Amino acid sequence: MKKRYILLLLFCLVLVGASAQTLEQAKAFYNKGQYEKAKPVFKKFVRTQPANGNYNLWYGVCCLETGEPDVALKYLETAVKKRIPSGQLYLARNYNDLYRFEDAIKCYEEYISDLSKRKRSTAEAEKLLEKSKTNLRMLKGIEEVCIIDSIVVDKDRFLEAYKISPESGKLFTYNDFFQNKEEVEATVYETELGNKIYYGERQPDGKLSILARNKMQGEWSKGSLLPGSINDSINANYPYVLTDGATIYYAADGENSIGGYDIFVTRYNTNTNTYLTPENVGMPFNSPYNDYMFAIDEFNNLGWFASDRYQPEGKVCIYVFIPNSSKRVYNYEAMDKKKVVRLAQIHSLKDTWVDQNTVSDAKRRLQAAISEKPQAERSYDFEFVIDDHTTYYQWSDFKSPQAKSLFSKYRQLEKSFRQQQNKLEEQRSLYSRAKESNKTKLAPAILDLEKQIQQLSGELEKAAIEVRNTEKQSFK
């Protein structure tokens, strides 16, 4: 009997020791930021002791840090009710990730008040408070954009989902372009003519910054940092330049982002030889997660951007959208607030579809772009017919420098023609869903665009003839 008692006692001690060791191990993982490893253990403990404030905090934080803000909420709210230190900070973050910015603001204010009473520094909390206030302002100005498709891909191969036309330039990973052996999470944008690149690169201080290089006589110049405040953030990366050569989209983190990487846009000012103050493109493109690699194919009137919102580690979602010629925002005050959040989160693509014909046309353009051979498999940059026997596919095909210059102007005219066509398509879409009173206002603009397109079509035809005739003279 005594022997059985001793064995039972030893067995209980082993169990207690094993339980204590498991919890300690979970706390060690937690303190190292290895939340995925710590989460199952905390989940077990919070189920057995649901009133334990610390268990609720630890499990809630693990859910928050591993992309489950909906799950985290209940546990972090319990932790705050139990007055667990730092609970308010994480709960405010949780509200922020769920787009409940007003709740986040209130929670941060209470947290700051508590810190003040305990005579603790409030500087960091005040920065987070201001960020939530900025996020609320952005929520009230969500852009009305039609998102036609989305695809989840491996993060290290996400550029393969971008099907931009050769007229809009090329995208590479940093490692592919520079044949770099050390992995650098950055991208390179090369212009249509292949004479300039913009790229992200790690600097001696460890930050990622955006640089540019020019190709002269077949050789690339040394990289130079872009001027202005583009590189003022902690990291700046993923550049993309429109065909005007002045407008640049890129991603940056820091104080001006909603969370993680945000997408920004700026323009080069030739008068001051620098870039204007960057502007956050806002929601739905940006979120409390990482959003980056914003690209617009002006010739196909399609846009792409990447986001890891609500994605597992190692995966990103690529969204395809129809770019607006001018920014339009939803009427926040007149809308149901839950619908506003759904639109900001891109909860459903169909929520953004107003005109089915516009969506169908865009999907056809996307399918055509997907069906095109990758640039690496093509041996041409464009296709331009000189006569019945001669077609040019590369800039080097031109014999006449004057014809080459005229062709460059022709391409710019072609770009304007396509942009106006896309704008007309957008205006017609607005007209189709507008009220009768607004149709009267929209009609003159549509008629004016139709006249402009007709005029541009004639100019484009004349420009093509001039290029052909000038080039043919070099055959003699």
Disulfide bonds with the S-S distance in Angstrom:
none
